[in-house]
Amino acid sequence: MSDSVDVAIVGGGIIGLACACRARQAGLSVTLLERERTGEGTSHVAAGMLAPVAEVEFGEAGRRVLDLGLRSAGMWPQFGAELEARTGLAVGLRRTGTLVVARDEDEARELERQLVFRESLGLRAERLLPSAARELEPALTPTIRLALHAPEDHSVDPRLVLEALRQACELEGVAVREHTPVASVEQDGERITGVVLESGERIDAGQVVLAAGAWTSELGLPAEASIPVRPVKGQILRLGDPTGPGLLTKVVRFHGGYLVPRGDGRYVLGATVEERGHDMHPTAGGVYELLRDAHELVPGIEELRIEELSVGLRPSTPDNTPVIGPGGLEGLVWATGHHRNGILLAPLTAELVTSTLTGTMVLS
Ligand SMILES: Cc1cc2nc3c(=O)[nH]c(=O)nc-3n(C[C@H](O)[C@H](O)[C@H](O)COP(=O)(O)OP(=O)(O)OC[C@H]3O[C@@H](n4cnc5c(N)ncnc54)[C@H](O)[C@@H]3O)c2cc1C
């Protein structure tokens, strides 16, 4: 059996779903192929920070991710509002800002360096003494040394976003095919012609978008069109306060982790960063480190209930920057390698991929 579409998208995480939705809105016929169920890969595990300022790293690659991150963060309010209006579902965008907190002298010195770096880039980041930080977040331990406030770094609930995106795709007329693993990408000389499913079925497509996250490298592309994407393991806890919201309001980040309040008494505590291939097992050591570090900063977390422990694999390129846009073969489009920022970068990725697909790409 053979089918023919303008675009086949491999992978139904936040990136594949967002690209599918936008491409369909641009008038293309789109089939999205997901080997399991949409929205149950890494995107399902993510904390949902939209934090280009708190995340920025030194160096060329860090600057590139910052540039993409700032552009995408600026798109989030409209992206979220459009999704909510189209589907009637909330996406949980919380404009709370982020506090980055130093626990000891070493961390305080590093935070001073980070502040100077952010100032040099013209980013909004305020230096807060412990008393001022504790006025904003009284649950912080009195022994903190320094804090950085990034008032424009917010958060969203990825699970709500995934559900809304999935519904938006269906409303727009994307053919969403779950439990449909793609075995390989088909080519004729230098040109992509479609994909072959593990079932043997062939889908002819004018263009193919690779959004298979940490599994993208398994799609068996020829070397000239292949970008190495490796999995970077992250363990993450979901906690709940039986007494309701109020322990923390803002996202709180610290060396080795973060706490993201959902605003209703639920908190996400993440995340380890481990080079362990495709290993998805949670470990006692990972959970211990997360709880130890968070407890040092916010002692009140000991009253929270553990609701979930999960593991995700960040799709990461050698320099941890995403690959978005035309690939090494005609008709091949990359949308992967989002590493720690796939939720943040979803709106921008969808725009860039759609511009590539429609031939209106203007990439700086
Ligand atoms: C612990 C943790 C916390 C994070 N926190 C944040 C955060 O706060 N903010 C942020 O911006 N980012 C965060 N991230 C990063 C973010 O989760 C990822 O960058 C993002 O989810 C990647 O999305 P994706 O759609 O590329 O991948 P995925 O969500 O993994 O989707 C890929 C999909 O492709 C499917 N697939 C794979 N192979 C095939 C195949 N052969 N055929 C068909 N389908 C296939 C998979 O089943 C999967 O559903 C976090 C990541 C982790 C692990």
Ligand as a Chemical Component Dictionary entry (heavy atoms), coordinates in Angstrom:
data_LIG
# 
_chem_comp.id                   LIG 
_chem_comp.type                 NON-POLYMER 
_chem_comp.pdbx_formal_charge   0 
_chem_comp.three_letter_code    LIG 
# 
loop_
_chem_comp_atom.comp_id 
_chem_comp_atom.atom_id 
_chem_comp_atom.alt_atom_id 
_chem_comp_atom.type_symbol 
_chem_comp_atom.charge 
_chem_comp_atom.model_Cartn_x 
_chem_comp_atom.model_Cartn_y 
_chem_comp_atom.model_Cartn_z 
_chem_comp_atom.pdbx_ordinal 
LIG C1  C1  C 0 14.577 15.651 32.785 1  
LIG C2  C2  C 0 14.383 16.621 31.644 2  
LIG C3  C3  C 0 13.939 17.897 31.902 3  
LIG C4  C4  C 0 13.787 18.817 30.860 4  
LIG N1  N1  N 0 13.328 20.068 31.137 5  
LIG C5  C5  C 0 13.183 20.952 30.116 6  
LIG C6  C6  C 0 12.712 22.262 30.388 7  
LIG O1  O1  O 0 12.425 22.605 31.541 8  
LIG N2  N2  N 0 12.588 23.147 29.349 9  
LIG C7  C7  C 0 12.904 22.792 28.063 10 
LIG O2  O2  O 0 12.786 23.633 27.169 11 
LIG N3  N3  N 0 13.343 21.540 27.782 12 
LIG C8  C8  C 0 13.506 20.631 28.766 13 
LIG N4  N4  N 0 13.965 19.384 28.506 14 
LIG C9  C9  C 0 14.355 19.061 27.125 15 
LIG C10 C10 C 0 13.126 18.669 26.302 16 
LIG O3  O3  O 0 12.360 17.730 27.014 17 
LIG C11 C11 C 0 13.552 18.082 24.957 18 
LIG O4  O4  O 0 14.467 18.940 24.313 19 
LIG C12 C12 C 0 12.307 17.907 24.069 20 
LIG O5  O5  O 0 11.315 17.178 24.747 21 
LIG C13 C13 C 0 12.650 17.213 22.774 22 
LIG O6  O6  O 0 11.447 17.056 22.073 23 
LIG P1  P1  P 0 11.352 16.079 20.845 24 
LIG O7  O7  O 0 9.979  16.220 20.276 25 
LIG O8  O8  O 0 12.517 16.310 19.952 26 
LIG O9  O9  O 0 11.599 14.623 21.476 27 
LIG P2  P2  P 0 10.556 13.584 22.101 28 
LIG O10 O10 O 0 9.583  14.236 22.984 29 
LIG O11 O11 O 0 11.370 12.476 22.671 30 
LIG O12 O12 O 0 9.781  13.060 20.831 31 
LIG C14 C14 C 0 10.399 12.229 19.884 32 
LIG C15 C15 C 0 9.353  11.190 19.459 33 
LIG O13 O13 O 0 9.859  10.451 18.353 34 
LIG C16 C16 C 0 9.358  9.139  18.461 35 
LIG N5  N5  N 0 10.172 8.267  17.624 36 
LIG C17 C17 C 0 11.473 7.928  17.811 37 
LIG N6  N6  N 0 11.880 7.112  16.826 38 
LIG C18 C18 C 0 10.816 6.932  16.004 39 
LIG C19 C19 C 0 10.617 6.180  14.813 40 
LIG N7  N7  N 0 11.596 5.431  14.266 41 
LIG N8  N8  N 0 9.403  6.216  14.220 42 
LIG C20 C20 C 0 8.397  6.966  14.739 43 
LIG N9  N9  N 0 8.545  7.696  15.890 44 
LIG C21 C21 C 0 9.734  7.671  16.498 45 
LIG C22 C22 C 0 9.470  8.847  19.955 46 
LIG O14 O14 O 0 8.626  7.770  20.320 47 
LIG C23 C23 C 0 9.056  10.178 20.558 48 
LIG O15 O15 O 0 7.668  10.219 20.844 49 
LIG C24 C24 C 0 14.104 18.435 29.521 50 
LIG C25 C25 C 0 14.531 17.142 29.271 51 
LIG C26 C26 C 0 14.670 16.225 30.315 52 
LIG C27 C27 C 0 15.124 14.830 30.024 53 
# 
loop_
_chem_comp_bond.comp_id 
_chem_comp_bond.atom_id_1 
_chem_comp_bond.atom_id_2 
_chem_comp_bond.value_order 
_chem_comp_bond.pdbx_ordinal 
LIG C1  C2  SING 1  
LIG C2  C3  SING 2  
LIG C2  C26 DOUB 3  
LIG C3  C4  DOUB 4  
LIG C4  N1  SING 5  
LIG C4  C24 SING 6  
LIG N1  C5  DOUB 7  
LIG C5  C6  SING 8  
LIG C5  C8  SING 9  
LIG C6  O1  DOUB 10 
LIG C6  N2  SING 11 
LIG N2  C7  SING 12 
LIG C7  O2  DOUB 13 
LIG C7  N3  SING 14 
LIG N3  C8  DOUB 15 
LIG C8  N4  SING 16 
LIG N4  C9  SING 17 
LIG N4  C24 SING 18 
LIG C9  C10 SING 19 
LIG C10 O3  SING 20 
LIG C10 C11 SING 21 
LIG C11 O4  SING 22 
LIG C11 C12 SING 23 
LIG C12 O5  SING 24 
LIG C12 C13 SING 25 
LIG C13 O6  SING 26 
LIG O6  P1  SING 27 
LIG P1  O7  DOUB 28 
LIG P1  O8  SING 29 
LIG P1  O9  SING 30 
LIG O9  P2  SING 31 
LIG P2  O10 DOUB 32 
LIG P2  O11 SING 33 
LIG P2  O12 SING 34 
LIG O12 C14 SING 35 
LIG C14 C15 SING 36 
LIG C15 O13 SING 37 
LIG C15 C23 SING 38 
LIG O13 C16 SING 39 
LIG C16 N5  SING 40 
LIG C16 C22 SING 41 
LIG N5  C17 SING 42 
LIG N5  C21 SING 43 
LIG C17 N6  DOUB 44 
LIG N6  C18 SING 45 
LIG C18 C19 SING 46 
LIG C18 C21 DOUB 47 
LIG C19 N7  SING 48 
LIG C19 N8  DOUB 49 
LIG N8  C20 SING 50 
LIG C20 N9  DOUB 51 
LIG N9  C21 SING 52 
LIG C22 O14 SING 53 
LIG C22 C23 SING 54 
LIG C23 O15 SING 55 
LIG C24 C25 DOUB 56 
LIG C25 C26 SING 57 
LIG C26 C27 SING 58 
# 
